[in-house]
Each structure stands twice: as C-alpha cells, then as structure tokens.
Amino acid sequence: MANATDVAENNAPARKLPVEANIFLVLIGIAVFFEVLGWIVKGDTFLFNPQRLLIMVLQVSIIGLLAIGVTQVIITGGIDLSSGSVLALSAMVAASFAQTSDYARAVFPMFTDMPFLVPVFAGIAVGALAGFINGSLIAYTAIPPFIATLGMMVTARGLARYYTKGQPISLLSEEYMWLGSGTIPVIIFLMAAVIFHIALRFTRYGKFTYATGANVQAAKVSGINVGRHLIKVYTLAGLLAGLGGVVAAARAGSGQAGMGLAYELDAIAAAVIGGTSLAGGVGRITGTVIGTIILGTMMSGFTFLGIDAYIQDIVKGGIIVAAVVADQYRQRKRAKA
C-alpha cells in the first residue's frame, strides 16, 4: 500500500521548466529555422560556419554588456534609455586618451602615450558618472526613470558630438585596440555576465534589487534605503555602458559620436526576451544572455539570407512588442496563480 508521502508526490503538480529553459528552446528553434532556410535558399550552412558564428557573437557582445546593466535597472522597476548615448560618450573619451602618433599629439597633446589602463578607466568612469546622475535624479527628485534617462540620452549624445565637434577620433594605440581584437569582447561580456549573475543571486545587492522592484514600499519598511540602492544600480548600469563604449572604440579602432545608436532598445529587448519583467522584481542575467544571443541570431540570420536592413528594423520592432506582450501575459498569469 502506498504511504502518504507517495500519494502526495503522485498528486503533486509537475514542475515547470524555468523561464531560461523555455527561452533556450526558442533560441534553438530560431537557429534551426535559419539553418534549414539557409540550405533551401542559399545551399549553405548558417551557424555551422565557425567564422560566421564568431562574428555573430562579437556583434552582440557590446549590446550584451548594456543589456546586463539594463536588466538590473528593469528589475528595480525602472528603465534606462541612455545606455547607447553613454556608450558613445565613453567611447569618445576613452579614444581621446588612447591617442598615439605626432598628429594625435597636435590634437590631444595632454592625452597621448597614456598607459594602457588610463583610457579604459576614463571611459568606464564617464559611464559610471552618467549612471550616477541618472540614479541621483530618480532617487532624490522623484523624476520618473523614463524622463531622467531620456534626458541623459539626449545630453550624452550631444556631449559626444561636442567633445570633438563631431569629428571621429582615430589613431589609437595598439595596446588599447587589443581590447577589441579576436574573442576579447566576448570574454569581457561573459565575465560581466558571470559577475552580475552571482551578485544578483547570492548577495545583499541582489536581494535589495529584487525587493525594490517587487514592492518599493515593502522594501522601505524592511529597512532598505531605496534611494541609495537605486543610485548603485543606475551607476553600475552606466559603468557597463562605459565599458561597452571602451570595447566598441577598441574594436572599431576609433571613437565616433554616432556609436551605439538605438543600442538601448536592443538592450531592453534582450532583457525582456530573456524573461525580465517590465513590471519589476523578476529577471535573471542568464536569461538576458540568451535573449542577447537570440537577437544576434535573428539579425545575423537575416543578413545571411540577404534581407534588407530596413526589414530587419521592422522585425526587430515587432520582436520588442511581442516580448512586452509576452511579459504582460506572464504577469496576468502570475497574478491569477
């Protein structure tokens, strides 16, 4: 005769797959779709080409850095529209500190022949400062995150253009450009993902982040200094955008004010596709990494098939809307449970 424990186990509802597992299955489905379509249309492989696969991951590694920061912001119930512009400003500043040659000395006499880490820290510091300003405005003036980061988006882009009157900054040192060579951008992206995954899952910083997004009033009652924590979260998001700018300039071999256009939308899309809820309180870095790869797979797949770039933008917009609709559905389902 079955005992009470056996009966309870038999009657217990089946465990659902974690959100990340479902998203990973979607990634596999998309990859198979483009692989089959590639054979039919072009008679060539898509993802089984190592060079094409590496290029795809390299293209999304910088967006992935931004998405890691944006994920944490969204978990708190906020939004960050400034990450693409902050990336551009950080890239310009970092590139100006990484100058070399006689021509560069004439343009930036104070910033040439700097040690390798100086431009890196300069770019990251600019990003962190922008994030700190975002967080301070939200925490101490009660400005909605949408408005505060929208203002930073416009301001940072303007500063990036003003910094050199719209001129690109080239002739960067070889030591600095090493950051953008080979698989280094991918390694930086994955290292950042691991660090912030651990921070969100196993530290007080993560607990405060989720608590703030789940119920800000309850977080305040429990003793969390919500304002100070929001400043930390937005500062880290800015820092990651600054790091993205440093890597982007190193990879391109120059700093340009037009870098990172619409990257903030890609970062938000990657986070939401990866299961981060726009309502706050829900999200994981692992899901964001998969969401970033999904975006990269789709864009690379369209390019592989020769689909027009304008069509790609239309599809990308549809993906963002679909991801938000799916998020709303998950929220309603969770509320009924």
C-alpha beads as a LAMMPS data file, in Angstrom:
LAMMPS data file: protein, C-alpha beads

337 atoms
336 bonds

1 atom types
1 bond types

-500.0 500.0 xlo xhi
-500.0 500.0 ylo yhi
-500.0 500.0 zlo zhi

Masses

1 110.0

Atoms # bond

1 1 1 0.000 0.000 0.000
2 1 1 1.297 3.440 -0.889
3 1 1 2.065 5.669 2.057
4 1 1 1.011 9.294 2.433
5 1 1 4.300 10.579 1.024
6 1 1 3.929 8.518 -2.168
7 1 1 0.364 9.749 -2.641
8 1 1 1.418 13.381 -2.160
9 1 1 4.266 13.001 -4.655
10 1 1 1.968 11.380 -7.225
11 1 1 -0.634 14.140 -6.837
12 1 1 1.897 16.993 -6.839
13 1 1 1.807 19.180 -9.953
14 1 1 4.602 18.634 -12.454
15 1 1 7.435 21.113 -12.150
16 1 1 7.517 23.697 -14.885
17 1 1 10.653 24.405 -16.824
18 1 1 12.464 27.560 -15.688
19 1 1 11.989 30.604 -17.889
20 1 1 15.586 30.366 -19.115
21 1 1 14.986 26.805 -20.360
22 1 1 11.975 27.903 -22.394
23 1 1 13.932 30.815 -23.843
24 1 1 16.813 28.495 -24.720
25 1 1 14.384 26.239 -26.591
26 1 1 13.227 29.296 -28.539
27 1 1 16.872 30.046 -29.399
28 1 1 17.366 26.504 -30.686
29 1 1 14.182 26.757 -32.747
30 1 1 15.299 30.037 -34.336
31 1 1 18.746 28.626 -35.106
32 1 1 17.260 25.519 -36.738
33 1 1 14.845 27.695 -38.743
34 1 1 17.665 29.782 -40.235
35 1 1 19.810 26.696 -40.774
36 1 1 17.087 24.975 -42.797
37 1 1 16.188 28.174 -44.641
38 1 1 19.858 28.744 -45.436
39 1 1 20.147 25.347 -47.062
40 1 1 16.970 25.904 -49.071
41 1 1 17.691 29.476 -50.214
42 1 1 21.499 29.578 -50.423
43 1 1 22.645 25.984 -50.152
44 1 1 24.959 26.967 -47.287
45 1 1 25.152 26.472 -43.526
46 1 1 24.316 29.285 -41.112
47 1 1 25.535 28.571 -37.589
48 1 1 27.782 25.638 -38.503
49 1 1 30.205 28.110 -40.049
50 1 1 32.668 28.911 -37.170
51 1 1 33.687 32.263 -38.635
52 1 1 30.083 33.397 -39.056
53 1 1 29.232 32.224 -35.544
54 1 1 32.155 34.173 -34.063
55 1 1 31.172 37.331 -35.947
56 1 1 27.598 36.990 -34.682
57 1 1 28.667 36.697 -31.045
58 1 1 31.120 39.579 -31.442
59 1 1 28.361 41.793 -32.819
60 1 1 26.106 41.256 -29.826
61 1 1 28.770 41.221 -27.086
62 1 1 28.683 45.021 -26.694
63 1 1 24.870 45.092 -26.685
64 1 1 25.080 42.285 -24.139
65 1 1 27.153 44.457 -21.796
66 1 1 24.480 47.151 -21.961
67 1 1 21.727 44.553 -21.506
68 1 1 23.294 43.279 -18.267
69 1 1 23.065 46.776 -16.791
70 1 1 19.598 47.415 -18.217
71 1 1 18.365 44.121 -16.742
72 1 1 19.238 45.252 -13.229
73 1 1 17.548 48.600 -13.799
74 1 1 14.364 46.941 -15.070
75 1 1 14.321 44.538 -12.116
76 1 1 14.083 47.589 -9.824
77 1 1 11.022 48.714 -11.791
78 1 1 12.901 51.360 -13.776
79 1 1 14.165 51.808 -17.313
80 1 1 17.350 53.124 -18.896
81 1 1 17.101 54.837 -22.285
82 1 1 20.537 56.434 -22.085
83 1 1 22.863 53.440 -22.414
84 1 1 23.502 53.829 -26.164
85 1 1 24.367 57.507 -25.858
86 1 1 26.500 56.922 -22.763
87 1 1 28.364 54.271 -24.753
88 1 1 29.137 56.858 -27.453
89 1 1 30.357 59.467 -24.972
90 1 1 32.510 56.911 -23.143
91 1 1 33.969 55.713 -26.439
92 1 1 34.925 59.266 -27.422
93 1 1 36.593 59.975 -24.083
94 1 1 38.406 56.638 -23.984
95 1 1 39.629 57.074 -27.559
96 1 1 40.951 60.561 -26.812
97 1 1 43.091 59.104 -24.003
98 1 1 44.340 56.293 -26.239
99 1 1 45.832 58.550 -28.915
100 1 1 49.195 57.964 -30.500
101 1 1 51.376 59.466 -33.289
102 1 1 52.546 63.030 -33.983
103 1 1 49.192 64.040 -35.493
104 1 1 47.354 62.947 -32.371
105 1 1 49.757 64.916 -30.200
106 1 1 48.803 68.055 -32.108
107 1 1 45.090 67.429 -31.493
108 1 1 45.199 65.960 -27.964
109 1 1 48.607 66.953 -26.575
110 1 1 47.630 66.063 -22.994
111 1 1 46.194 62.633 -23.781
112 1 1 48.819 60.910 -25.935
113 1 1 51.045 57.987 -24.970
114 1 1 48.982 57.244 -21.877
115 1 1 49.380 53.888 -20.112
116 1 1 47.003 51.214 -21.379
117 1 1 44.620 51.330 -18.410
118 1 1 44.134 55.127 -18.433
119 1 1 41.718 55.239 -21.409
120 1 1 39.948 52.155 -20.075
121 1 1 39.310 53.690 -16.678
122 1 1 38.466 57.078 -18.236
123 1 1 35.727 55.566 -20.401
124 1 1 34.321 53.462 -17.581
125 1 1 34.378 56.463 -15.212
126 1 1 32.393 58.586 -17.686
127 1 1 29.769 55.857 -17.936
128 1 1 29.582 55.421 -14.158
129 1 1 29.210 59.185 -13.702
130 1 1 26.325 59.297 -16.182
131 1 1 24.666 56.413 -14.360
132 1 1 25.212 58.115 -11.007
133 1 1 23.483 61.242 -12.312
134 1 1 20.574 59.140 -13.574
135 1 1 20.205 57.382 -10.238
136 1 1 20.504 60.586 -8.211
137 1 1 17.817 62.322 -10.265
138 1 1 15.460 59.370 -9.857
139 1 1 16.193 58.871 -6.163
140 1 1 16.157 62.475 -4.938
141 1 1 13.877 64.370 -7.318
142 1 1 11.252 61.647 -7.895
143 1 1 11.598 62.124 -11.665
144 1 1 10.298 59.021 -13.490
145 1 1 13.181 56.880 -14.773
146 1 1 11.864 57.253 -18.325
147 1 1 12.273 61.048 -18.213
148 1 1 15.578 61.094 -16.326
149 1 1 17.278 58.627 -18.659
150 1 1 15.686 60.207 -21.736
151 1 1 17.317 63.489 -20.720
152 1 1 20.644 61.729 -20.263
153 1 1 20.247 60.051 -23.648
154 1 1 19.970 63.413 -25.398
155 1 1 22.629 65.099 -23.239
156 1 1 25.241 62.340 -23.563
157 1 1 24.811 62.172 -27.322
158 1 1 25.202 65.943 -27.538
159 1 1 28.329 65.850 -25.378
160 1 1 29.780 63.089 -27.550
161 1 1 29.332 65.290 -30.623
162 1 1 30.534 68.450 -28.868
163 1 1 33.662 66.756 -27.498
164 1 1 35.388 66.848 -30.898
165 1 1 32.861 68.940 -32.848
166 1 1 31.518 65.777 -34.450
167 1 1 34.902 64.543 -35.702
168 1 1 35.905 60.890 -35.121
169 1 1 38.967 60.101 -33.015
170 1 1 41.326 57.668 -34.713
171 1 1 44.977 56.592 -34.457
172 1 1 44.550 54.614 -31.246
173 1 1 47.382 52.724 -29.580
174 1 1 47.839 49.032 -30.310
175 1 1 47.669 48.169 -26.608
176 1 1 44.255 49.775 -26.338
177 1 1 42.892 48.203 -29.543
178 1 1 43.800 44.788 -28.144
179 1 1 40.555 45.020 -26.134
180 1 1 38.564 44.793 -29.349
181 1 1 40.592 42.078 -31.035
182 1 1 39.706 38.429 -31.504
183 1 1 37.377 36.996 -28.882
184 1 1 38.286 39.536 -26.178
185 1 1 34.902 41.388 -26.388
186 1 1 33.082 38.078 -25.953
187 1 1 35.232 37.154 -22.948
188 1 1 34.555 40.556 -21.353
189 1 1 30.814 40.125 -21.941
190 1 1 30.749 36.628 -20.422
191 1 1 32.863 37.690 -17.436
192 1 1 30.498 40.593 -16.741
193 1 1 27.535 38.219 -17.044
194 1 1 29.030 35.802 -14.503
195 1 1 29.916 38.572 -12.046
196 1 1 26.480 40.168 -12.084
197 1 1 24.673 36.821 -12.106
198 1 1 26.438 35.987 -8.854
199 1 1 25.772 39.483 -7.482
200 1 1 22.040 39.240 -8.165
201 1 1 21.588 35.680 -6.974
202 1 1 23.824 35.450 -3.922
203 1 1 24.498 38.899 -2.446
204 1 1 22.625 41.530 -0.483
205 1 1 22.837 43.794 -3.503
206 1 1 20.729 41.317 -5.457
207 1 1 18.210 40.867 -2.660
208 1 1 17.751 44.625 -2.391
209 1 1 17.395 44.920 -6.173
210 1 1 14.622 42.334 -6.393
211 1 1 12.902 43.667 -3.269
212 1 1 12.848 47.206 -4.651
213 1 1 11.257 46.075 -7.897
214 1 1 8.763 43.706 -6.293
215 1 1 7.324 46.233 -3.827
216 1 1 9.105 49.508 -3.182
217 1 1 7.011 50.375 -0.118
218 1 1 7.643 46.991 1.479
219 1 1 11.349 47.417 0.719
220 1 1 11.387 50.754 2.556
221 1 1 9.526 49.285 5.528
222 1 1 12.023 46.412 5.708
223 1 1 14.840 48.926 6.165
224 1 1 16.245 49.181 2.626
225 1 1 17.477 52.630 1.685
226 1 1 15.752 52.508 -1.700
227 1 1 17.146 55.829 -2.946
228 1 1 20.735 54.885 -2.227
229 1 1 20.267 51.456 -3.760
230 1 1 18.772 52.899 -6.950
231 1 1 21.844 55.099 -7.300
232 1 1 24.030 51.973 -7.059
233 1 1 22.004 50.134 -9.683
234 1 1 21.979 53.006 -12.187
235 1 1 25.668 53.700 -11.567
236 1 1 26.524 50.084 -12.350
237 1 1 24.345 50.228 -15.462
238 1 1 26.244 53.337 -16.557
239 1 1 29.548 51.645 -15.750
240 1 1 28.637 48.735 -18.026
241 1 1 27.623 51.163 -20.775
242 1 1 31.001 52.873 -20.313
243 1 1 32.754 49.512 -20.568
244 1 1 30.761 48.865 -23.732
245 1 1 31.998 52.162 -25.128
246 1 1 35.610 51.296 -24.303
247 1 1 35.314 47.941 -26.085
248 1 1 33.403 49.439 -29.026
249 1 1 36.081 52.077 -29.645
250 1 1 38.841 49.465 -29.385
251 1 1 37.045 47.159 -31.809
252 1 1 36.360 49.924 -34.344
253 1 1 39.810 51.473 -33.938
254 1 1 38.219 54.888 -33.372
255 1 1 35.748 56.796 -31.247
256 1 1 32.691 58.146 -33.057
257 1 1 29.783 60.198 -31.739
258 1 1 27.333 58.073 -33.715
259 1 1 28.252 54.867 -31.930
260 1 1 25.553 52.982 -30.073
261 1 1 22.551 54.402 -31.913
262 1 1 19.411 52.528 -30.751
263 1 1 21.561 50.149 -28.690
264 1 1 19.425 50.967 -25.671
265 1 1 16.396 49.481 -27.451
266 1 1 18.343 46.330 -28.327
267 1 1 19.481 46.041 -24.710
268 1 1 15.932 46.416 -23.397
269 1 1 14.689 43.905 -25.970
270 1 1 17.377 41.397 -24.958
271 1 1 16.432 41.746 -21.293
272 1 1 12.690 41.370 -21.898
273 1 1 13.130 38.482 -24.342
274 1 1 15.275 36.880 -21.636
275 1 1 12.380 36.930 -19.167
276 1 1 12.970 40.192 -17.293
277 1 1 9.604 41.704 -16.359
278 1 1 8.961 45.358 -17.143
279 1 1 6.822 45.413 -14.001
280 1 1 9.959 44.867 -11.918
281 1 1 11.059 42.249 -9.432
282 1 1 11.658 39.460 -11.974
283 1 1 14.650 38.719 -14.185
284 1 1 17.962 36.910 -14.429
285 1 1 21.247 37.609 -16.152
286 1 1 21.274 34.111 -17.650
287 1 1 18.014 34.863 -19.420
288 1 1 19.400 38.169 -20.677
289 1 1 22.456 36.421 -22.126
290 1 1 20.180 34.027 -24.029
291 1 1 17.977 36.931 -25.124
292 1 1 21.034 38.750 -26.443
293 1 1 22.083 35.700 -28.445
294 1 1 18.542 35.367 -29.820
295 1 1 18.723 38.937 -31.119
296 1 1 22.132 38.303 -32.627
297 1 1 20.984 35.053 -34.237
298 1 1 17.981 36.709 -35.849
299 1 1 19.881 39.727 -37.164
300 1 1 22.740 37.564 -38.453
301 1 1 20.240 35.170 -39.992
302 1 1 18.516 37.970 -41.869
303 1 1 21.864 39.292 -43.079
304 1 1 22.890 35.771 -44.132
305 1 1 19.709 35.467 -46.202
306 1 1 20.262 38.906 -47.742
307 1 1 17.157 40.505 -46.245
308 1 1 17.121 44.307 -46.413
309 1 1 18.307 46.186 -43.303
310 1 1 15.072 48.177 -43.182
311 1 1 13.093 44.945 -42.982
312 1 1 15.360 43.863 -40.142
313 1 1 14.437 47.010 -38.192
314 1 1 10.744 46.306 -38.749
315 1 1 11.165 42.768 -37.480
316 1 1 13.204 43.968 -34.513
317 1 1 10.409 46.379 -33.572
318 1 1 7.923 43.534 -33.802
319 1 1 10.129 41.416 -31.541
320 1 1 10.199 44.160 -28.903
321 1 1 6.394 44.481 -28.979
322 1 1 5.945 40.701 -28.880
323 1 1 8.328 40.435 -25.915
324 1 1 6.354 43.073 -23.998
325 1 1 3.053 41.320 -24.810
326 1 1 4.522 38.031 -23.572
327 1 1 5.681 39.784 -20.396
328 1 1 2.187 41.147 -19.788
329 1 1 0.740 37.671 -20.290
330 1 1 3.177 36.235 -17.757
331 1 1 2.225 38.961 -15.289
332 1 1 -1.506 38.236 -15.598
333 1 1 -0.888 34.507 -15.280
334 1 1 1.262 35.064 -12.193
335 1 1 -1.390 37.311 -10.617
336 1 1 -4.071 34.613 -11.054
337 1 1 -1.864 31.907 -9.539

Bonds

1 1 1 2
2 1 2 3
3 1 3 4
4 1 4 5
5 1 5 6
6 1 6 7
7 1 7 8
8 1 8 9
9 1 9 10
10 1 10 11
11 1 11 12
12 1 12 13
13 1 13 14
14 1 14 15
15 1 15 16
16 1 16 17
17 1 17 18
18 1 18 19
19 1 19 20
20 1 20 21
21 1 21 22
22 1 22 23
23 1 23 24
24 1 24 25
25 1 25 26
26 1 26 27
27 1 27 28
28 1 28 29
29 1 29 30
30 1 30 31
31 1 31 32
32 1 32 33
33 1 33 34
34 1 34 35
35 1 35 36
36 1 36 37
37 1 37 38
38 1 38 39
39 1 39 40
40 1 40 41
41 1 41 42
42 1 42 43
43 1 43 44
44 1 44 45
45 1 45 46
46 1 46 47
47 1 47 48
48 1 48 49
49 1 49 50
50 1 50 51
51 1 51 52
52 1 52 53
53 1 53 54
54 1 54 55
55 1 55 56
56 1 56 57
57 1 57 58
58 1 58 59
59 1 59 60
60 1 60 61
61 1 61 62
62 1 62 63
63 1 63 64
64 1 64 65
65 1 65 66
66 1 66 67
67 1 67 68
68 1 68 69
69 1 69 70
70 1 70 71
71 1 71 72
72 1 72 73
73 1 73 74
74 1 74 75
75 1 75 76
76 1 76 77
77 1 77 78
78 1 78 79
79 1 79 80
80 1 80 81
81 1 81 82
82 1 82 83
83 1 83 84
84 1 84 85
85 1 85 86
86 1 86 87
87 1 87 88
88 1 88 89
89 1 89 90
90 1 90 91
91 1 91 92
92 1 92 93
93 1 93 94
94 1 94 95
95 1 95 96
96 1 96 97
97 1 97 98
98 1 98 99
99 1 99 100
100 1 100 101
101 1 101 102
102 1 102 103
103 1 103 104
104 1 104 105
105 1 105 106
106 1 106 107
107 1 107 108
108 1 108 109
109 1 109 110
110 1 110 111
111 1 111 112
112 1 112 113
113 1 113 114
114 1 114 115
115 1 115 116
116 1 116 117
117 1 117 118
118 1 118 119
119 1 119 120
120 1 120 121
121 1 121 122
122 1 122 123
123 1 123 124
124 1 124 125
125 1 125 126
126 1 126 127
127 1 127 128
128 1 128 129
129 1 129 130
130 1 130 131
131 1 131 132
132 1 132 133
133 1 133 134
134 1 134 135
135 1 135 136
136 1 136 137
137 1 137 138
138 1 138 139
139 1 139 140
140 1 140 141
141 1 141 142
142 1 142 143
143 1 143 144
144 1 144 145
145 1 145 146
146 1 146 147
147 1 147 148
148 1 148 149
149 1 149 150
150 1 150 151
151 1 151 152
152 1 152 153
153 1 153 154
154 1 154 155
155 1 155 156
156 1 156 157
157 1 157 158
158 1 158 159
159 1 159 160
160 1 160 161
161 1 161 162
162 1 162 163
163 1 163 164
164 1 164 165
165 1 165 166
166 1 166 167
167 1 167 168
168 1 168 169
169 1 169 170
170 1 170 171
171 1 171 172
172 1 172 173
173 1 173 174
174 1 174 175
175 1 175 176
176 1 176 177
177 1 177 178
178 1 178 179
179 1 179 180
180 1 180 181
181 1 181 182
182 1 182 183
183 1 183 184
184 1 184 185
185 1 185 186
186 1 186 187
187 1 187 188
188 1 188 189
189 1 189 190
190 1 190 191
191 1 191 192
192 1 192 193
193 1 193 194
194 1 194 195
195 1 195 196
196 1 196 197
197 1 197 198
198 1 198 199
199 1 199 200
200 1 200 201
201 1 201 202
202 1 202 203
203 1 203 204
204 1 204 205
205 1 205 206
206 1 206 207
207 1 207 208
208 1 208 209
209 1 209 210
210 1 210 211
211 1 211 212
212 1 212 213
213 1 213 214
214 1 214 215
215 1 215 216
216 1 216 217
217 1 217 218
218 1 218 219
219 1 219 220
220 1 220 221
221 1 221 222
222 1 222 223
223 1 223 224
224 1 224 225
225 1 225 226
226 1 226 227
227 1 227 228
228 1 228 229
229 1 229 230
230 1 230 231
231 1 231 232
232 1 232 233
233 1 233 234
234 1 234 235
235 1 235 236
236 1 236 237
237 1 237 238
238 1 238 239
239 1 239 240
240 1 240 241
241 1 241 242
242 1 242 243
243 1 243 244
244 1 244 245
245 1 245 246
246 1 246 247
247 1 247 248
248 1 248 249
249 1 249 250
250 1 250 251
251 1 251 252
252 1 252 253
253 1 253 254
254 1 254 255
255 1 255 256
256 1 256 257
257 1 257 258
258 1 258 259
259 1 259 260
260 1 260 261
261 1 261 262
262 1 262 263
263 1 263 264
264 1 264 265
265 1 265 266
266 1 266 267
267 1 267 268
268 1 268 269
269 1 269 270
270 1 270 271
271 1 271 272
272 1 272 273
273 1 273 274
274 1 274 275
275 1 275 276
276 1 276 277
277 1 277 278
278 1 278 279
279 1 279 280
280 1 280 281
281 1 281 282
282 1 282 283
283 1 283 284
284 1 284 285
285 1 285 286
286 1 286 287
287 1 287 288
288 1 288 289
289 1 289 290
290 1 290 291
291 1 291 292
292 1 292 293
293 1 293 294
294 1 294 295
295 1 295 296
296 1 296 297
297 1 297 298
298 1 298 299
299 1 299 300
300 1 300 301
301 1 301 302
302 1 302 303
303 1 303 304
304 1 304 305
305 1 305 306
306 1 306 307
307 1 307 308
308 1 308 309
309 1 309 310
310 1 310 311
311 1 311 312
312 1 312 313
313 1 313 314
314 1 314 315
315 1 315 316
316 1 316 317
317 1 317 318
318 1 318 319
319 1 319 320
320 1 320 321
321 1 321 322
322 1 322 323
323 1 323 324
324 1 324 325
325 1 325 326
326 1 326 327
327 1 327 328
328 1 328 329
329 1 329 330
330 1 330 331
331 1 331 332
332 1 332 333
333 1 333 334
334 1 334 335
335 1 335 336
336 1 336 337
